[in-house]
Amino acid sequence: MKIRVTSMPHDAVFKQFLSHPETARDFLLIHLPPALRERCDLQTLKLEPTSFIEDNLRAYYSDVLWSLKTHEGEGYIYVLIEHQSTADPHMAFRLMRYAVAAMQRHLDAGYKTLPLVVPMLFYHGEASPYPYSLCWLDEFASPTLAREVYATAFPLVDITVMPDDEIVHHRRIALLELMQKHIRQRDLLRIVDKVSAILLTGFTNDSQLKTLFNYLIHSPGAPEVGRFIQEIIHRVPQHKEAFMTNGEILQKMLRRLGRREGRKEGLAKGLEKGLEEGLEKGIVKGLEKGLIEGKHAEAVRIARTMLAEGMALEIVQKITGLTADDIAVSHH
């Protein structure tokens, strides 16, 4: 019988010993910090699988993971014992990554709170004593700043509780914050004045406006998008080109409104009002002329153009007032 000899005998003997529950219990009794040891019920030791460790860490990995309960009610502490025969300046960070992986595995098992994971390093290298800190925060160029960031709550930007008057003064980020704060409200007209005030500061470019209002059009909780855009253009006409360069955004708006409000009698009236207030480009200009002057032939021509642009037939009918037969006959 051929005996397989491991290329890492140090690791093999370490795992063989520390995988035994009585040996692991003695190790923890002796080496766990007293404050932690007092909280641990070492009679509940359970060897855990370590298959959850990230693939890119496996080249370094030779650890043993034990779970145990506490004396303070239901709760879990994981003790991760890592063996190392050479000094690694980034060992603290490696141990932290192992610890986070163990926490994630705990949550994936259905637990609602994070477990306490205590990484421990078993070292027997040539350099003595171990030359590097095992506090992962010491690996930063500024450990003091790192402690300020990672030992307290992370920064939170909660626009749901931020006053609109404060948001208006947030320069280039103001428009995004205000729109995302109110995007689920049905009456966006309430913020028209504040949006206009932001646009008048000159911090928002046309590309951002197109992106933002395209997002608004596709938002499920924001009706009356057409009127909202009309009111913005009325107050800040210098940004009109950003919305109506070639009718593309209007078409998207019509499709959205048509899906959401196609059965409402006020749709045609609202669009006609918008046309009367100066949307004069391309298809919009022709539609305004057809609706206002009542020229049937012009309306038919516009309807055909809208269909060619990909608008739904039912939307074209609602806007022009034509029937499907009218459009079909004219086509022939």
Stockholm file with secondary structure:
# STOCKHOLM 1.0

chainA/1-332         MKIRVTSMPHDAVFKQFLSHPETARDFLLIHLPPALRERCDLQTLKLEPTSFIEDNLRAYYSDVLWSLKTHEGEGYIYVLIEHQSTADPHMAFRLMRYAVAAMQRHLDAGYKTLPLVVPMLFYHGEASPYPYSLCWLDEFASPTLAREVYATAFPLVDITVMPDDEIVHHRRIALLELMQKHIRQRDLLRIVDKVSAILLTGFTNDSQLKTLFNYLIHSPGAPEVGRFIQEIIHRVPQHKEAFMTNGEILQKMLRRLGRREGRKEGLAKGLEKGLEEGLEKGIVKGLEKGLIEGKHAEAVRIARTMLAEGMALEIVQKITGLTADDIAVSHH
#=GR chainA/1-332 SS CCCCCCSCHHHHHHHHHHTSHHHHHHHHHHHSCHHHHTTEEEEEEEEECCTTSCGGGGGGCCEEEEEEEESSSSCEEEEEEEEESSCCTTHHHHHHHHHHHHHHHHHHTTCSSCCEEEEEEEECCSSSSCCSCSCGGGGSSCHHHHHHHHSSCCCCCCGGGSCHHHHTTSGGGHHHHHHHHHTTCSCGGGGHHHHHHHHHTTCCCHHHHHHHHHHHHTCTTCCCHHHHHHHHHHHCGGGHHHHHSSSHHHHHHHHHHHHHHTTCTHHHHHHHHHHHTTCCSHHHHHHHHHHHHCCHHHHHHHHHHHHHTTCCHHHHHHHHCCCHHHHHHHHC
#=GC SS_cons         CCCCCCSCHHHHHHHHHHTSHHHHHHHHHHHSCHHHHTTEEEEEEEEECCTTSCGGGGGGCCEEEEEEEESSSSCEEEEEEEEESSCCTTHHHHHHHHHHHHHHHHHHTTCSSCCEEEEEEEECCSSSSCCSCSCGGGGSSCHHHHHHHHSSCCCCCCGGGSCHHHHTTSGGGHHHHHHHHHTTCSCGGGGHHHHHHHHHTTCCCHHHHHHHHHHHHTCTTCCCHHHHHHHHHHHCGGGHHHHHSSSHHHHHHHHHHHHHHTTCTHHHHHHHHHHHTTCCSHHHHHHHHHHHHCCHHHHHHHHHHHHHTTCCHHHHHHHHCCCHHHHHHHHC
//
